[in-house]
Amino acid sequence: MSYRTITVEKRGAADWLTLSRPEVYNALSLEMVEELNAYFGALYNDRETRVVVMRGAGRAFCAGLDIKERSGTNSADDPFGGGFGFQGFLADVYVKMRRCPQPIVALVHGAACGGGFAFALAADIRIAGESARMNAAFIKLGLSACDMGVSYFLPRLVGGSVASELMLTGRFIHAPRALATGLVSEVVPDDQLEAAAQPYVDDLLAASPMGLRMTKEGLNLAVDAPSLEAAMAIENRNQLMTAASPNFAEGLSAFLEKRAPNYRPD
């Protein structure tokens, strides 16, 4: 599929997804939301793509909603997103990011505001450039800061106190504090983000395809598990399924022989 507001570069089993509206700091237009919905929706049944790296072109990751575009539209003309028009249509992107079985690595530089902040939060691994500054910008516009999954993701990543501060005030969290609070895994100079991401991609692709997918799924379920027993039930199910794959025997052999495993597609 060809896109106009995003680019997707395939590097083996990894997709490098770039938000590509640099002239407006990759702000979210209706067209971009349509394309992201299509891209992340198709990943669910994509057996070839195993990892996604998400980044922004130009000087920012994503400045959030394109307010100039949205201010001139009639909500009645918006797509039907769960009965909530554009609101629900955009929210579907974040749901699809979590639902897709591929781990998502977000490379955040410059502004990541509002919906752009939510993109970073919905990823599985975040690496920040030194210029990164993120905020729940919604509250600065007279809205609630509880939007696009931020109220779900942020407390789980940094805890309730820091999440409350950031959401109630709309303050920016910059790269050093994002690292200190565990919001990001690493901070590097902006021009080294791609190089910093590659070892993560390599490690993710070194896992068996089924093991990688089921680990993301298991983590998602464990975050909201009502009990230890519920989380363990998912773990037991996942281990039985992965152990039944020929890749388990290959993984054991590779470990004992001190070599890289040669996994088959599951």
Secondary structure, DSSP 8 states (H G I E B T S, - for coil): ---SSEEEEEETTEEEEEE--GGGTT-B-HHHHHHHHHHHHHHTT-SS--EEEEEESTT-SB--B-HHHHHTS-GGGS--STTSHHHHHHHHHHHHHHHSSS-EEEEE-SEEETHHHHHHHHSSEEEEETT-EEE-GGGGGTS-S--TTHHHHHHHHH-HHHHHHHHHH---EEHHHHHHTTS-SEEE-GGGHHHHHHHHHHHHHTS-HHHHHHHHHHHHHHHT-SSHHHHHHHHHHHHHHHHTSHHHHHHHHHHHHTS-------
